[in-house]
């Protein structure tokens, strides 16, 4: 089972525009993705933790994460 299939099975993928291409990129460890955190929020919460766990799992599979904090996500 590839990383994409694992994420799908866990319910972490809901909608895609080009599923076959995204599956290939993720499973091959060639995807570049970002997660943004709103700097105006009072604190982080469990939803942020889930995104960080997903980011870690994708990175372990060879994909390249970009974390945004600050002016961009606001």
matplotlib code that plots the C-alpha trace (Angstrom):
import matplotlib.pyplot as plt

x = [0.0, 1.3, 1.2, -1.7, -3.7, -2.9, -4.1, -7.3, -8.0, -7.7, -10.1, -7.6, -8.3, -11.7, -11.6, -9.0, -8.9, -6.4, -6.3, -4.1, -1.4, -1.5, -1.3, 1.8, 3.5, 2.8, 3.6, 6.9, 7.9, 7.9, 5.1, 5.7, 3.0, 2.4, 0.5, -0.3, -1.0, -3.0, -0.8, -3.8, -5.3, -5.0, -3.4, -2.9, -5.5, -5.9, -6.7, -3.3, -1.7, -3.4, -2.1, 1.4, 1.1, 0.1, 3.0, 5.4, 4.0, 4.3, 7.8, 8.8, 7.7, 10.1, 7.7, 8.8, 6.8, 6.6, 5.3, 3.9, 3.5, 3.0, 1.8, 1.1, -1.7, -3.3]
y = [0.0, 3.4, 6.6, 7.9, 4.8, 5.0, 8.6, 7.7, 4.7, 6.9, 9.4, 12.2, 12.7, 14.0, 15.6, 15.8, 17.3, 14.9, 11.9, 9.7, 12.4, 13.3, 9.6, 9.2, 12.3, 11.3, 7.7, 8.5, 11.1, 14.0, 16.2, 19.7, 20.8, 23.5, 24.0, 27.5, 28.6, 31.8, 34.1, 36.0, 33.1, 32.9, 29.5, 26.2, 23.4, 19.8, 20.5, 22.1, 19.0, 16.7, 18.9, 18.7, 14.9, 14.6, 16.9, 14.6, 11.5, 12.9, 14.1, 10.7, 9.3, 11.7, 14.5, 18.2, 20.2, 24.0, 25.4, 29.0, 31.1, 34.9, 37.3, 34.7, 32.6, 35.7]
z = [0.0, -1.0, 1.1, -1.0, -0.3, 3.4, 3.6, 1.6, 3.9, 7.0, 5.6, 5.1, 1.4, 0.4, -3.0, -5.8, -9.2, -10.9, -8.6, -10.8, -11.1, -7.4, -6.4, -8.6, -7.1, -3.5, -3.8, -5.7, -3.0, -5.5, -4.2, -2.9, -0.5, 2.0, 5.3, 6.5, 10.0, 10.8, 12.9, 14.2, 16.0, 19.8, 19.8, 18.0, 18.4, 17.6, 13.9, 13.6, 15.2, 12.6, 9.8, 11.3, 11.6, 8.0, 7.0, 8.9, 7.2, 3.7, 4.5, 5.7, 2.3, 0.5, -0.2, 0.4, 2.9, 3.2, 6.4, 6.3, 9.4, 9.3, 6.6, 3.9, 5.6, 7.2]

ax = plt.figure().add_subplot(projection="3d")
ax.plot(x, y, z, "-o")
ax.set_aspect("equal")
plt.show()
